[in-house]
């Protein structure tokens, strides 16, 4: 009885898995392209003759475009459908990766990363929508979790395969060759992906204009749960994002004296830890709703502690066991950031879920952009003093924790009120 498919639910099955897998493949390739600069930061600095601040601009601009596109992409998916948006995204991020391969100057390379960020922004929201269109509601959490794991697998490919290609065959062949993956998923999307199974077409909706969009955003923002979700995402995600996206490899090689191979293995450890901890956190939150905030704050505290010990270690370099511990703890940042959506979701009705998720998702990327820029500026100002530069992490964590503590009471009260109201409505619904 509890496992029965609800009336009107998509049927799921093998065809749903096949179609959804195509969408996830697009997201997988987008993540490879997104994180490719993380293993090429030192090479990019040499190739374009730029300092740390200019190097950080690559990732900052890419994340700025990504964050700014979250709400518009949600609206675009609702209007055009998943197939069209994913196809546009694949064209854009493939063009961006190809342009990055052949860029003759810093300016053109910067434009290529912006183009890549725009295409990348269109993938994750589209894949989440594709899952809801093809699978029963009861499968939603599992489908979303699997999509996140596939994204982390893309990060793993970037740190392992692309890094070796880059140092084996060179800059242009490595990036141009990887762009072929974008062309492959684009063809698969155009030929085989469908927005929904037959007989499960969504209700047609008319365009409701800019005033409607403004009302949606304002209503979502007024909810304390939405703002709490944003600050949880803000505070938890950025340490690992900054480490994987750009500054991890230079820190491990230049500041800690590791070889590129060993540094690459530690970056891989972050990704593997993320995948394992993601499964654990998902199970804990599903069974114990009250564990959301302790898990989020515990992750922030553990991250801050390991960073502080690493940066203040009295020797010339931190020991390898400490760096392993740091990277393992950084792997918890991504799963902890997903807890932000678990605060925003119950705070908003179904018609505002996309808007609320978009607002929440911007939190971590805003923090990442800020930290990427701050580290680059501080490295240039201090002559590559990574201890001072990475101290920016603590400033943003302190800001985020203060906002979480400020909002948690209001969000909890509103969530209890909604729960009581829903129970009352259920009790008064007449029997069929």
N, C-alpha and C positions, 0 to 999 in steps of 0.2 A: 504493500500500500504506500509506504513512504518513498519507495523508489519509482513509483509510477510516473510516467511522463505526463506533465500537465497538458490540458487541452490547448492546442495552438502552439505547443512547444515544437521546435525543430526536431527532426527525428534522430540526428546524430548518425552514427554508423561509419562504415568504411569510406563512403564518398565524402562525408563531412571531414574526416581525418585527412583525406587526400587534398581537398580544396584548402582547408585551413593550413596544411603543411606548405602549400605554395606561398600563402601570405606570410607565414613564419619565416620561410626562406628569404623573402625580401627583407624582413627585419633583421635576420641573421647577417646578411651581406651589409646592410646599413651600419650595423654595429662594428663590423670589421673595418669599414671605411672610417667611421667616427673615431675609433681608437687607434687608427694606424699611425697618427702623429706621436702617440705615446712611446712607440719604439723607434721613432725617427727624429726625435727632438734635437739631438746633438748633430745629426746629419743635416737637418734643416738649417740649423744655425750656421754651419760651415758652408752649405750650398748657397744661402742667400745673404751671407755676411751680415748677420744681425746679432744684436745683444739679447740678453734675457728678457727684457721688457717687450721688445719687438717679437721675440719668439712666442711669448705668452699670448700675444695678440691673436695668433692663429686660433688657439683654442677658445679664447674669450669671444671672438667674433662668431665662431661656429656655435658656441653655446648660447650667445645672445640671440642669434637667428632661431635656434631650436626653441628656446624658452618663449620668445615672442610669437612663435607660430602655433603654440599649443591650443589656445582657444579658437583661433581662426580655422585650424585644421579640423577640430571637432565639428564646427559648423559646416565646413566644406564636405566632410564625410557624410553628414546628414543630408546634404543637398545633392551631391553627385554620386554617392555610393562608394563602396570600398574599392572596387576594381579600378575605377578611374583615378582615385586619389593615390592608390598604391602605384599605379603605372606612372603617374606624374612624378611621384617621389623617386621611383627607380631611375627615371630619365635624369632627374636633377642630381641625385647623389652619384650616379655613374659619370655624368658630365663633370661634376666637381672633382672626383677622384682622377679622371683622365686629365683634366686641366692641371691638377696639382703635379701630375707626372711630368708634364711638358712645360711647366711655368718657367720662363726665363728670368723672372724677377720676383722680388718680394711682393710687389703690388698685385701681380697676376695670381700668385700663389694664395694671397689673402682672399682675393675674389673667388677663387676656386673652393676654398674652405667654407666660405659663406654659402656658396651654391650647394655644397655638400650638406651643410647644416640644415638648409631649407628642405632638401629632399629627405633627409633623415627624420626630420620632425613629422613627416607625413606617415611614418610607418607604424609606430607602436599603437597609437590610437586606432588606426585602421585595423590592425590585427586583433585588438580587443573587441572591436565591433564585429569583425568577421566571426569570432568565436561565439558571440551571443546570437548571431544569425543562423549558425549551423548546428549548435549543440543545445541540448536541453538546459534549462536554468540551473538544475542541480549540478551540472558539470562545469558551471562557470568558474568557480574558484580554481579547480584543477587545471582547466584550460589556460587561465591567466597565468598561473604559476609556471606551467610548462613553457609558455611563451617567454617569460622572464628568464628561465633557465637556458633556452635556446639563444637568447640575446647574450648571456654571459659566455656561452660557447663561442659566439662570434668574437668576443673579446679574447678568448683563449687562442683562437686561430690567429688573431692579430699579433699577440705577444710571442707565439711560437713560430708560425709559418712565415708571416710577413717579415718578421725581424730577420730570419735567416735568408730570405730572398733578397732583402735590402742589402745585406752585407755580402751576399754571394754574387748577385748579378747586377747590382747597382740601382740607383734611384729610379731612373726612368723606366727600365724594364720591370722593376718590381711593382711600382704603382700602376703603370699602364697594364701590366698583366693582370693585376688584381681587379682592374676595372672590367675585365671580361666577365667576372662573376655577376656584375650588375646587369650586363647585357643578357646573360642567361636567365636570370630571374624575371627580367622584363618580358622576355619572350614567353616564359611559362605563365606569367600573369595574364598577358594578352590572350593566350590561346586557351587556358584551362580554368582560370579563376572565375567564379560566379559569386555575386553578392549574397545570394540566399538560395535555399532549395526551392524547387517548384512547389507552388501552393502555400508558400510562406512569405509572400511579398509584404513589405511593410505598408502601413497606411500612408497614402500620399499626403504630404504636408506642403502648405503654401509658404512662400517666403514672407517672413513677418517683419522685415526691415531692421534698421539700426536701432530704433527705439526698443524693440523687443530684446535685442542683444544686450543693450545697456541695462535693461531691467533684470535680465538673467544674471549678469555679472554682479550687479549691486545686491540682488537678493541672496546670491550665494555667499558673497563677501560678508554680509551682515550676520551670517551664522557663525557663532564662536567655533563650532566644530571644523568649519572650512579653514578658518584662520589658524586653529591649532594644528590641523593637518599640514598646512603650508609650513609652519615653523618646525614641526617634527621632520618634515622632508628637508627643509633648509639645514637643520642642525646635524642630521645624521648622514646625509648622502655625500657631502662635498669632500671630506678628507680622502676617501677612496677615489672619487672622481678625479680630483686634482693629481693624485699619485699615479693613477693609471693613464690619464689623458695626456700628461705632459711631464710633470716634475719628478716622478718616481725614478725613472732611469738616470737622469742627471744626478739626482741626490745619491743614489746607490753607487754610481761610478765615480763621480767627482768628489763627493764628500766622504763616502765610506770606503773608497779604494777598491771596490769590487770589479771584476771583469764584466764585460757586457753579457756574457753567457750566464754568469751567476745572477746578475741583476735581472735578466730575463726570466730566470727560474723563480725568483722572488715575486716578480709581477704575476707570473703564472699562479703562484701560491695564493695571491689575493683573489684571483678569479675562482680558483677551485674552492677556497674557503667560502666565498660568496655563494656558490652553488649548494654546498652542503648546509651552511647555516640558513640559507633561504628555505630549505625544506623543513628544518627544525623550527624556525620562527613561524612558518605557516601553520604547522601543526599546533604549536602552543597557542597562537592567537585564536585559531578556530575553536579550540577546546576551552580556553580560559580568556574571555574577553577582557577581564580586568588586568591581564598581563601586558596590555599594549604599551602603556606609559612606562612601567618598570623596564621593559625590554628596550624601549627607545632611549631612555635616560641612562640605563646601564651600558648600552653600546657607546653613547657619548662619553661617559666616564671612563670606560676601558680604553677607548681611543685616545682620549686626552692623556691618560696615565702612561700609556706605551709611548706616545710621542714625546712626553716630557722626559721620560727615562732615557729614550734614544738620543734626544738632542742634548741632554746635559751629561751624558756618560763621560766620565773623567778621562778615559783613554783617547788616543788620537782617532780611533775608529770604534764604533759600537761593535760588540762581538756578534758573530753570525747568529747565535741563538736568540739574541735580542731582536735582530732584524727579522728573523723568522716569526717571532712572536708578534711584532708590529704588523707584518703583512697578514698574518692569520686573523688578527683583530680587525684590520681594515676590511677584511672580507665580510664582516658583519654590517658594514655601513649600508650597503645596498639593500639587504633584507630589512634592516631597521627603517630605512626611508619608506618602504612600502607600507609601514604601519600608518603613515600619514593619511593614506587613502582610507584606512579603516576608521579614522576620525571624521573625515569629510563625508563619507558615504551615508552614514545614518543621520547626518545633519541636514540632508537635502532630499527633496522628493525626486522621483524618477526623472521628471522632465528637466531637472537641473544637474543630474549626475555628471554629464559631460563637462559642463561649465565648472563645477566644483572640482572635478579631477584635473582639469587644465590649470586652475589656480593653484592647486596643491603641487602639481608637477613642476611648476615654475620655481618653487622654493629652493630646491637643491641646486638647480642650474644657476640661479641668481647667486647663491653662495659660492658655487664653483667659479663663476666668472670673477667675482670679487677677489677670491683667494688667488686665482691664477695671476691676476694683475698685480696684487699686492706682493706676491712672492717674486715676480719678475722685477718689479721696481726695487724691492729691498735687496735682491741679489746684486743689481747694478750699483746701488747706493753703498753697499758694504763690501764690495769686492768679492762677491760669491760666498758670503757668510751664510750658510744654510741654516745654522742655528737661529739666527735673527730672522731670516726670511720665513722659515716655517713656523715661527711663533705667531704669525697671522692666523693660523688655524685656531689657536686658543681664543683669540678675540671674537671670531665669528661663533665659536661654540658657546662662549659666555653670553653673547647677544641672543642666540637662539634659545638657550636654556631659560633665560630670564623671561622670554615671551611665552615659552611653554608653561612655565610655572604660573604666569599671570593669567593664562587663558584656560587652564585645565579645569578649574572649578566651574566656570560658566558653561564650558562645553559639556561637562558631566551632568550638570543640572538640566540642560536642554535635552540631552540624550535620554535622561530618565523621564522627562515630561513627554517626549515623543513616544517612548516605550509604553508608558501608562495609557496615553491616548489611543494608541493602536490596539491595546488589549481591550479597552472599553468599547471601541468600535467593533472588535471581533465578537464580544459578548452580545452586543445588541443587533448583530446581523441575523435576520430571521432565517430559520432553516428552510432549505429548498424543498 
